[in-house]
Amino acid sequence: MAGGTGGKRNGGRAGKPNVGRPTAGRPGTKRPASPPKTTGPQPVAEQEPEPAASFALGAIPGATPGKWIDIWNERMPRTRLDLIPLSVSEQREALLRGDVDAALVRQPIDREDLHVIALYDEVTVVVVAADSHLTAADELDADDLEGEVLIVPRDDVLGLEIDGTVAPRFDPPETTEDAIATVAAGVGVVIVPMSLARLHHRKDADYRPLRDAPSSRVSLAWVADRTTPEVEAFVGIVRGRTANSSR
């Protein structure tokens, strides 16, 4: 009879739960733990070197690094920039001795062992007394200086010789500042880069550009085998690189 066999289905154990091995994935069961993955040694992140505490920048008279120093202070707040005045006569030795990390120098300079980057050229001017007849012109030619006493200070940076000028009967002044003071007193003229005329400006002296005179070049220089990250940072600033641009 159909009704007599219904209770013996599943081996005659009707109503008993299935007590066999749990089926993987069934609720209430645990998956075996996966073995840890072997990925090998992990690379160690490189740490950037600590910036130098200070950066010494030399500057010859008349150089105007103000805008570059302002940018440096914004980008390199952890490295103090020290501005060191240099005379043109000592600019190269100061670099080689390590007195400065880099310097704004005036050409010409012996390039041996140095990297040198030209920055800008300066106009050559004639400094005269404020009441001199030479101030009547906006610019001067070499011919306009014929008969004038040409004062060349011991720290002269141009080395110009102007035909028709007269050598003074007194010893050369020690400095350009002294030479301009002499000119302001009404004696002679002095020829200098415009920045030096501005640096030593006096109410009793004036200056005019000298046409066709060679210009004076200002450059950035540093010792080739001392190209530090700080030197590279300053080179980037003077070349107009942004903070995010690559070197």
Protein Blocks (a to p, Z undefined) as FASTA:
>chain_A
ZZlmmmmgghhpghiacfbdcdehiahiacdddddddebjaddddddddddfbdcdddde
hiacklmmmmmmmmmmmbccddddddfklmmmmmmnopafbdcddddddfehiacddfbd
cdddddddfkbmklmpmbdcfklmgoiacdddfkbcklpacehiacdfbdcdfblklmmm
mmmnopajddddfklmmmmgcfkbccdddehiacddddddddfklccfklmmmmmmmnop
afkbcZZ
